[in-house]
């Protein structure tokens, strides 16, 4: 049976990244499983489609079916691990990614996805180690540099974060996610002018990014252009009316221009939501998130 090539899930910003991963053939096949040629492929592709549509639990179920057909299907463990991460089940995510690495100790996407989980758990040095390995085994994936840049930002290595973002942009200069990461590094260095330029590029290449609009608005406010900042927050809230950071930041800008009534309304709305897509470091938030 020939090896099947798969698309593996490595990041939501580019949900399906072609990695050329292959599943070794398996002699194990459950009697209840349809015995079509490459039976795991159909389940795997269904899982990708569900994941792309935001049905993460449905994707997990189909990845599980693919694994039942072929327990050696390494990409299914890599991608299911990412889906577990999306539903905040970090324990199962780490188990799947460990299994993928047992099947292939050089699988860059498994290292990358495990780093995402470790970063979320604030295990930054471990995440950095995994990202170093991901880049060692697959040095041409710009997403890996972007993620490592964010981890270095968490470790307060802002210059290192910028270097990684630059490396990622050298590979994919029109990647809005990486421009956003670069802007965050500049914000952490309090270089709001350069950060604003980075977020402008993020908006250009990813105009539906709530993060890009919110973060550029933050920089404009820091530079004293509150009306322009409010326009960016407005754009963010058109895309996601419940984004708590955009609401809080817009409230702060409205207060600056003397519109306390609208500011109070935004703060009240922010109390009623836990949604938020900004990657702004918590130390940069002027108004603490409401619980």
C-alpha positions in Angstrom: 0.0 0.0 0.0 1.6 3.3 -1.0 2.1 6.1 1.5 -0.5 8.8 1.6 0.4 12.5 1.5 -1.4 14.7 4.0 -2.0 18.4 4.8 -1.3 19.0 8.4 -2.8 21.5 10.7 -0.2 23.8 12.2 -1.9 27.2 12.9 -5.3 28.8 12.7 -3.9 31.8 10.8 -3.0 29.3 8.0 -5.2 26.4 9.1 -4.0 24.0 6.5 -0.3 24.0 5.8 1.0 21.5 3.2 3.7 19.6 5.0 4.0 16.6 2.7 3.5 14.3 5.6 3.0 10.7 4.9 1.3 7.9 6.8 3.0 4.6 6.9 0.7 1.8 5.9 -1.1 -0.1 8.7 -2.1 -3.7 8.8 -4.6 -2.9 11.5 -8.1 -2.1 10.2 -11.2 -2.4 12.3 -14.0 -4.5 10.8 -16.5 -1.6 11.3 -14.4 0.8 9.3 -15.2 1.2 5.6 -12.4 -0.6 3.7 -11.9 1.9 0.9 -8.5 2.6 -0.6 -6.6 4.7 1.9 -9.7 4.7 4.2 -8.1 7.1 6.6 -7.8 9.8 3.9 -11.5 10.5 3.7 -11.8 10.8 7.5 -8.7 13.0 7.6 -10.0 15.3 4.9 -13.4 15.6 6.6 -11.6 16.5 9.8 -9.7 19.3 8.0 -12.9 20.7 6.5 -14.5 20.7 9.9 -11.5 22.3 11.6 -11.5 25.0 8.9 -15.1 25.7 9.7 -14.5 26.0 13.4 -16.0 22.7 14.3 -13.0 21.5 16.3 -14.8 18.8 18.2 -16.2 17.4 15.0 -12.6 17.5 13.6 -11.3 15.6 16.6 -13.9 12.8 16.0 -12.9 12.4 12.4 -9.2 12.5 13.2 -9.9 9.8 15.7 -11.6 7.7 13.0 -8.6 8.1 10.8 -6.3 6.9 13.6 -8.6 3.9 14.1 -8.1 3.0 10.4 -4.3 3.5 10.6 -2.8 3.9 14.1 0.5 4.9 12.4 -1.0 8.0 10.8 1.3 10.5 12.2 -0.3 13.6 10.6 -3.6 12.7 12.3 -1.9 12.9 15.7 -0.3 16.2 14.8 -3.5 17.8 13.6 -5.8 16.2 16.3 -3.4 17.6 18.9 -3.9 21.1 17.4 -7.6 20.6 17.6 -7.5 19.6 21.2 -5.5 22.7 21.8 -8.3 24.8 20.2 -10.8 23.3 22.7 -8.4 24.0 25.6 -7.7 20.3 26.2 -4.0 20.7 26.7 -3.5 17.3 28.3 -4.8 15.4 25.3 -3.1 17.8 22.9 0.3 17.0 24.5 -0.4 13.3 24.4 -1.2 13.4 20.7 1.9 15.5 19.8 4.1 13.2 21.9 2.7 10.2 20.0 3.5 11.9 16.7 7.1 12.5 17.8 7.4 8.9 18.8 6.4 7.9 15.2 8.7 10.6 13.8 11.2 12.3 16.1 12.0 14.8 13.4 8.4 16.0 12.7 8.7 19.8 12.7 4.9 20.4 12.8 4.6 18.3 16.0 7.3 20.4 17.6 5.5 23.6 16.5 2.1 22.5 17.7 3.5 21.3 21.0 5.2 24.7 21.4 1.8 26.4 21.0 0.4 24.4 23.9 3.5 25.0 26.1 3.4 28.7 25.3 -0.3 28.8 26.4 0.8 27.1 29.6 3.5 29.7 30.1 6.2 27.1 29.7 8.1 29.5 27.5 11.6 27.9 27.7 10.2 24.5 26.7 8.2 26.1 23.9 11.4 27.8 22.7 13.3 24.5 22.6 10.5 22.9 20.5 10.5 25.8 18.1 14.2 25.7 17.7 13.8 22.0 16.7 10.9 22.8 14.4 13.1 25.3 12.5 16.0 22.9 12.5 14.0 20.2 10.8 12.0 22.6 8.5 13.8 26.0 8.2 11.6 27.3 5.4 8.2 27.6 7.2 7.6 31.2 8.1 4.9 30.3 10.7 7.6 28.7 12.9 9.6 32.0 13.0 6.5 34.0 13.8 5.5 31.7 16.7 9.1 31.7 18.0 9.1 35.5 17.8 6.0 35.5 20.1 7.6 33.2 22.5 10.7 35.4 22.6 8.4 38.3 23.3 7.0 36.4 26.2 10.6 35.9 27.4 11.1 39.7 27.0 13.7 39.1 24.2 12.2 41.7 22.0 15.1 42.1 19.7 15.2 38.4 19.2 11.5 38.5 18.5 12.1 41.1 15.8 14.8 39.0 14.2 12.5 36.0 14.0 9.7 38.2 12.5 12.2 39.5 9.9 13.2 35.9 9.0 9.6 35.0 8.6 8.8 38.0 6.4 11.8 37.2 4.2 10.0 33.9 3.4 6.5 35.3 3.2 6.5 39.1 3.0 2.7 39.3 2.6 1.8 37.4 5.8 -0.3 39.6 7.9 0.1 37.4 11.0 3.9 37.9 11.0 3.5 41.7 10.4 1.3 41.7 13.5 3.9 39.8 15.5 6.5 42.2 14.5 4.3 45.1 15.5 3.9 43.5 19.0 7.6 43.3 19.4 8.0 47.0 18.5 5.2 47.9 20.9 7.0 46.0 23.7 10.0 48.2 22.9 7.6 51.2 23.0 8.4 52.1 19.5 4.8 52.9 18.6 5.6 54.5 15.3 7.3 51.4 13.9 4.6 49.3 15.5 1.9 51.3 13.7 3.7 50.7 10.4 3.8 47.0 11.1 0.1 46.9 12.0 -0.7 48.9 8.8 0.9 46.1 6.8 -1.0 43.5 8.9 -4.2 45.3 8.0 -3.2 45.4 4.3 -2.5 41.7 4.0 -5.1 40.5 6.5 -8.0 43.1 6.4 -10.3 40.8 8.5 -7.8 40.6 11.4 -9.4 42.0 14.5 -6.0 41.9 16.1 -4.4 44.1 13.5 -7.0 46.8 13.7 -7.1 46.7 17.6 -3.3 46.9 17.9 -2.9 49.7 15.4 -5.6 51.6 17.2 -3.6 51.1 20.4 -0.5 52.6 18.8 -2.4 55.5 17.4 -3.7 56.3 20.8 -0.2 56.1 22.3 0.9 58.6 19.6 -2.0 60.9 20.6 -4.2 60.4 17.5 -7.3 59.3 19.4 -9.8 59.9 16.5 -7.8 57.7 14.2 -7.5 55.1 17.0 -11.3 55.1 17.4 -11.6 54.5 13.7 -9.4 51.4 14.0 -11.3 50.1 17.0 -14.6 50.7 15.0 -13.2 48.4 12.2 -12.2 45.8 14.8 -15.7 45.8 16.3 -17.4 45.5 12.9 -15.5 42.2 12.6 -16.2 41.1 16.2 -18.7 43.3 18.1 -17.8 41.4 21.3 -14.0 41.9 21.3 -13.4 43.1 24.9 -10.0 44.7 24.2 -11.3 46.7 21.3 -14.2 47.9 23.5 -11.9 48.8 26.4 -9.4 50.6 24.2 -12.1 52.5 22.4 -13.5 53.5 25.8 -10.2 54.9 26.8 -9.9 56.8 23.5 -13.4 58.2 23.8 -12.6 59.4 27.3 -9.6 61.2 25.9 -11.8 63.2 23.5 -14.4 63.9 26.1 -17.1 61.4 25.1 -17.7 59.9 28.5 -21.2 58.6 27.7 -20.0 56.4 24.8 -17.0 55.4 26.8 -19.2 54.1 29.6 -21.3 52.2 27.1 -18.3 50.4 25.7 -17.0 49.5 29.2 -20.5 48.1 30.1 -20.4 46.0 26.9 -16.9 44.8 27.7 -18.1 43.5 31.1 -20.5 41.2 29.3 -17.9 39.4 27.1 -14.8 37.3 27.5 -14.0 37.3 23.8 -10.8 39.0 22.7 -8.4 38.4 19.8 -5.7 40.9 20.5 -2.2 39.7 21.2 -1.2 42.8 23.1 0.9 41.9 26.1 -1.0 42.3 29.4 1.5 44.9 30.6 0.4 47.2 27.8 -3.3 47.2 28.6 -4.3 50.5 30.1 -7.7 49.3 31.3 -7.5 45.9 32.9 -9.8 43.3 31.3 -13.1 43.0 33.1 -14.0 39.6 34.7 
